[in-house]
Amino acid sequence: MREFTYSRAEDQAAAIGAMGNGARAIAGGTNLLDLMKIQVEVPQALVDISRVAGLDKVEPQDGGVRIGALVTNADLAADPKIRALYPVLSRAILAGASGQIRNKATTGGNLLQRTRCPYFYDTSMACNKREAGTGCSAQGGVGRMLAIFGTSEDCMAAHPSDMAVAMRVLEAQIEVTGENGARLVAMDEFYTLPGDRPDVETVLKPGEMITAVVLPEPVKGSVQAYRKVRDRASYAFALVSVAAVITLENGKIAQASLAFGGVGVRPWKNATVDGMLVGQEPSDALFAKVAEALCRDANPHPETEFKLPLLKRSLMAVLREAAGLAPASAGTDKTRTAA
């Protein structure tokens, strides 16, 4: 293993000051350490931020909540405010990884976890995400876990986070802090599309780190639903996941927000599809039309074509649940917010 330096930051200013080129922040280390062991990640320095004060709390903010970057996945899923106001987030977190990993993994680390594309993990194979300009072995290889939205000829790797899908549907903003202070970045602006630089995954600049996630006040009376389809019941990444926040008024959909996991190069959202639901009376015909529209933009690998009907069925099931057209079934959670 290549040599690197290690330092422990006792406060936020020290952490940011140590985050220069080649440095990586580490807290739970549930993904980063695994990647370092196989030489996929080779940071020049590790900055331990696990003891930085003030980043491990879930606090009210402007009717919503501010989630510190060091809040563990387990604590976030169990937090009373999250369970009452943002149940889709709690459910998404509990659908990811194992209890042991959720006890260590942090909010900031979860959002920055790397893809599980097998070619990214295999250093003997070409991977533009691991090393730009080397090629994409997935193009002619196995592809069951690859993305179908937002891909390019240089990368087809899917984003792995369950938490990020829920935060995307909730219109979260990510607080990024550097030497020039803090800034809020919308989820759809935080993650970049691969294009010809798949190795650049976010808008984080050298010297910056995630310090919090801010969730807006939930819409009163909205219904949140989540479904994850995977190969096995635990510790498996999504083949397809769907998160929805729906508000009904006078029998029609007044507001709609959808987000998708396992299918995009980043937590996926389609504003046009959201708009197709607004003002409409819930029905299977409407939901089928929306599902078809969503999948028109897909660019599947030959081995991910199965995700298209799977995504359509999953989306329709979640919309039926959120709109109250069918009773809840295994794998789906529907909860009306307490706001």
Secondary structure as UniProt FT lines:
FT   STRAND          5..8
FT   HELIX           12..18
FT   TURN            21..22
FT   STRAND          23..26
FT   TURN            30..31
FT   HELIX           32..37
FT   TURN            38..39
FT   STRAND          45..48
FT   TURN            50..51
FT   TURN            53..54
FT   STRAND          58..61
FT   TURN            62..63
FT   STRAND          64..68
FT   TURN            69..70
FT   HELIX           73..78
FT   HELIX           80..85
FT   HELIX           87..94
FT   HELIX           99..104
FT   HELIX           107..111
FT   HELIX           118..121
FT   TURN            123..124
FT   TURN            128..130
FT   TURN            132..133
FT   HELIX           137..140
FT   TURN            144..145
FT   TURN            153..154
FT   HELIX           162..169
FT   TURN            170..171
FT   STRAND          173..178
FT   TURN            179..180
FT   STRAND          181..186
FT   HELIX           187..190
FT   TURN            195..196
FT   TURN            198..199
FT   TURN            206..207
FT   STRAND          209..215
FT   TURN            220..221
FT   STRAND          223..229
FT   STRAND          240..249
FT   TURN            250..251
FT   STRAND          252..261
FT   HELIX           271..277
FT   TURN            278..279
FT   HELIX           284..295
FT   TURN            296..297
FT   HELIX           302..304
FT   TURN            305..306
FT   HELIX           307..323
FT   TURN            330..331
FT   STRAND          332..336
//
